[in-house]
Amino acid sequence: MSATDVSVLADYAPIPRAALGPALNEQGYYVDRVERNLYWVTDGVYQCAFLTTSDGVVLLDAPPTIGNNIQRAIDEIAAANGVSNKVEYLIYSHHHADHVGAASLFDKNATRIGHEETRRLLLRDDDPARPPNEETFQDHRTLEIGGERIDLAWHGPNHSPDNILIHLPDHDTLMLIDIVNPGWVPIYQSNLSEDIPGYLEAPANALAYSWKHFIGGHNGRLGTRDDITLHQQYMADLVESSRKAIDSVDGTPYYQQFGENSWAAVKGILDETARRAAAPVAEKYTGVLAAADVFTEDVAFQVMQSVRLDLGYGSWVHP
Ligand SMILES: [Zn+2]
């Protein structure tokens, strides 16, 4: 690795305090009860959760950045409550390495559960850090583990093809990873999402369930229903602003300027469209959602592409 000269990096607006979570302990994690025997763990950037049950621990995701602190957090809670600290079940939210890349730290005989597409993708990726889930489902599956109910549901592709909703009705909690980052804007292409229409629809699917606590996978705090609504408003504003930007950019001068170099013209036009789509939204949400000034232009680029290519907005047919 080589050092980066950080003096050239941009200065950004201060982070709203409400975006930040509780302080981490000396080992670099924070663990706390969500409700009853459901707990969540964070390293300030990533999150996972676990249930302590009479059939052992059910672990929901295993981000490698939290890594061995996951078991430390479980040990801490199990010791305090006099219950088993052994992870007997792992539930995968989706196949991405940054959320389940510590799965191999746990007993290889633990039961691993996830979407059928998660299994297919993990078999494809063949990463020893992420043993494929043997247990799968297609649309819905209800688990009863140690008397605790966990509802798994797949509503179609969004962030990834296999990303699922995990509802814990008896804990008033919903877990949906990499869609809404409570208190923060999404990073890059709507949290690096593969399917933007699916990404835009996912928060409404989450709100259709009854719950109070939201586990989004990022960053340092849990979310509320208001966090989901605010995120929806931010994304809706970007869609609306993208339409206006598509209407407002005239491509002619770019083609005149760059002549035969079509890609230079296309880059000029699309970058300018993304800038115009992002500008009013970044301004509106700076101080409201953390890093609105950092990532809104990147998010706007892909939202604008989806408005053009998925919705066909501004599509022009040669006369
Ligand atoms: Zn992901």
Boltz pocket constraint, residues with backbone or C-beta under 6 A from the ligand:
constraints:
  - pocket:
      binder: B
      contacts: [[A, 94], [A, 96], [A, 99], [A, 159], [A, 160], [A, 178], [A, 191]]
      max_distance: 6.0
